[in-house]
Amino acid sequence: MSKKPNISEEKEKIKIKRKTKNARLISKKLAQLKALSISKAYKKNVVVGSDTMIVCNKKIIDKVKNIKEAKAKLTFLSGKKHQIYTSVCVCFNTKIIWQHTERTTVHIRNLNERDISDYLKKCKKDILKSVGCYQAEGMGPNIFSKIEGDFYNVMGFPIIHFLKFIRKEIH
């Protein structure tokens, strides 16, 4: 079952950013807040919350609202590498029982204006769901030149580490 967290993610992110500019810490705190908010309502269930942050040139990248902003973001990321931080927090009975933050570096190839326009035409508005304006499981690899680290983290969830935790808890 999937539930929307009972928090205002944007408001919480603003509060956290007042205290730190560290994307790893922001991602970790948001994942905790999401998981804990749901755990309060579903105490007898294991709850998983996650959050992803992207950093390029020491700047935290946020989701775009439209295709024009997506084009600007891809222009900014073109020819650069950036880091993806995804944090996962697992709660049971309003207590954190496991958490993990994964860092992966993605290199975007040099893109010209036509590359970006063609890419956005193929991806359409689905691209607005992704912080980096790419989806690794879709057209994203067409603009990558290299990935350093966990491919699943680029997809939005470090499943390998999560499954290690699950296997450990089951045995």
C-alpha positions in Angstrom: 0.0 0.0 0.0 1.2 3.5 -0.8 0.3 6.5 1.4 1.2 10.2 1.0 3.1 11.6 4.0 1.2 13.8 6.3 3.7 16.7 5.9 4.2 19.6 3.7 7.5 18.5 2.0 8.3 22.0 0.6 7.7 23.7 4.0 9.8 21.1 5.8 12.6 21.3 3.2 12.7 25.1 3.7 13.0 24.7 7.5 15.8 22.1 7.1 17.6 24.2 4.6 17.7 27.1 7.2 19.8 24.7 9.4 21.9 23.0 6.7 22.8 23.2 3.1 24.1 19.6 3.1 22.0 17.6 0.6 22.8 14.3 2.4 21.4 15.6 5.7 18.4 17.2 4.0 17.5 14.0 2.2 17.9 12.0 5.4 15.7 14.3 7.5 13.0 14.4 4.8 12.9 10.6 4.5 12.6 10.4 8.3 9.8 13.0 8.5 7.9 11.2 5.7 8.2 7.7 7.3 7.4 8.9 10.8 4.3 10.9 9.7 2.8 7.7 8.2 4.0 5.5 11.0 2.0 7.5 13.5 -1.2 6.5 11.6 -0.1 2.9 10.9 1.7 1.9 14.0 1.4 -1.9 13.4 2.9 -1.6 9.9 6.4 -1.3 8.7 6.7 2.0 6.9 9.3 3.1 4.3 9.9 6.7 3.5 12.5 8.0 1.0 13.7 11.3 -0.4 16.1 12.2 -3.2 18.3 15.3 -3.6 20.5 16.3 -6.5 23.6 18.5 -6.1 25.5 20.1 -9.0 28.4 22.5 -8.5 27.4 22.7 -4.8 23.9 23.8 -5.7 20.8 21.8 -4.7 18.6 21.1 -7.7 14.9 21.1 -7.2 12.1 19.7 -9.4 11.0 21.8 -12.3 7.4 23.0 -13.0 7.3 23.0 -16.8 9.2 22.0 -20.0 10.8 25.5 -20.2 12.4 25.0 -16.8 13.4 21.4 -17.8 15.2 22.8 -20.8 17.1 25.3 -18.6 18.0 22.5 -16.1 19.3 20.2 -18.8 21.3 23.1 -20.2 22.8 23.7 -16.8 23.6 20.0 -16.2 25.0 19.5 -19.8 28.7 18.4 -19.7 28.7 18.3 -15.9 28.6 15.6 -13.2 26.2 15.8 -10.3 25.5 13.8 -7.2 22.3 12.0 -6.3 21.5 11.4 -2.6 18.7 9.1 -1.8 17.8 8.4 1.8 15.5 5.6 3.0 14.0 5.4 6.4 12.1 2.4 7.8 9.9 2.8 10.8 7.8 0.5 13.0 5.5 1.8 15.7 6.8 5.3 15.3 10.4 4.3 15.8 13.1 4.4 13.2 14.5 0.8 12.8 16.8 1.4 9.8 18.0 4.2 7.6 20.5 4.5 4.8 21.6 7.2 2.4 23.2 6.4 -0.9 25.3 8.7 -3.1 25.7 8.2 -6.8 27.5 10.4 -9.3 25.9 10.9 -12.8 27.8 12.5 -15.7 25.7 14.2 -18.3 27.2 14.3 -21.8 27.6 17.6 -23.6 24.2 18.4 -25.0 23.4 21.0 -27.6 20.1 22.8 -27.9 18.8 20.3 -30.5 19.8 17.3 -28.3 17.8 18.8 -25.4 14.8 19.7 -27.5 14.7 16.2 -29.1 15.1 14.6 -25.7 12.3 16.6 -24.2 10.0 15.8 -27.1 10.5 12.1 -26.6 10.1 12.3 -22.8 7.1 14.7 -22.8 5.7 15.9 -19.4 6.7 12.7 -17.6 10.1 14.3 -17.3 8.6 16.8 -14.8 8.3 14.0 -12.2 12.1 13.6 -12.0 14.4 16.0 -10.1 17.1 15.7 -12.7 14.8 15.8 -15.7 15.7 12.3 -16.7 14.5 8.8 -15.8 17.2 6.1 -15.8 14.6 3.5 -16.5 13.5 5.4 -19.6 15.2 7.8 -21.9 17.7 9.0 -19.3 20.7 6.9 -20.4 20.6 8.7 -23.8 22.0 11.8 -22.0 24.4 10.1 -19.6 28.0 9.6 -20.3 28.8 7.7 -17.1 27.3 6.6 -13.8 29.5 6.1 -10.7 27.7 4.1 -8.1 24.3 2.5 -7.6 22.2 2.5 -10.8 19.1 1.9 -8.7 19.8 5.0 -6.8 19.6 6.9 -10.1 16.2 5.4 -10.6 15.2 6.8 -7.2 15.6 4.0 -4.6 18.7 2.1 -3.5 17.0 -1.3 -3.6 20.2 -3.3 -3.1 20.8 -1.8 0.4 17.1 -2.0 1.3 17.0 -5.7 0.3 20.1 -6.4 2.4 18.3 -4.9 5.4 15.1 -7.0 4.7 17.1 -10.2 4.4 18.9 -9.4 7.7 15.6 -8.8 9.4 14.0 -11.9 8.1 16.9 -14.2 9.2 
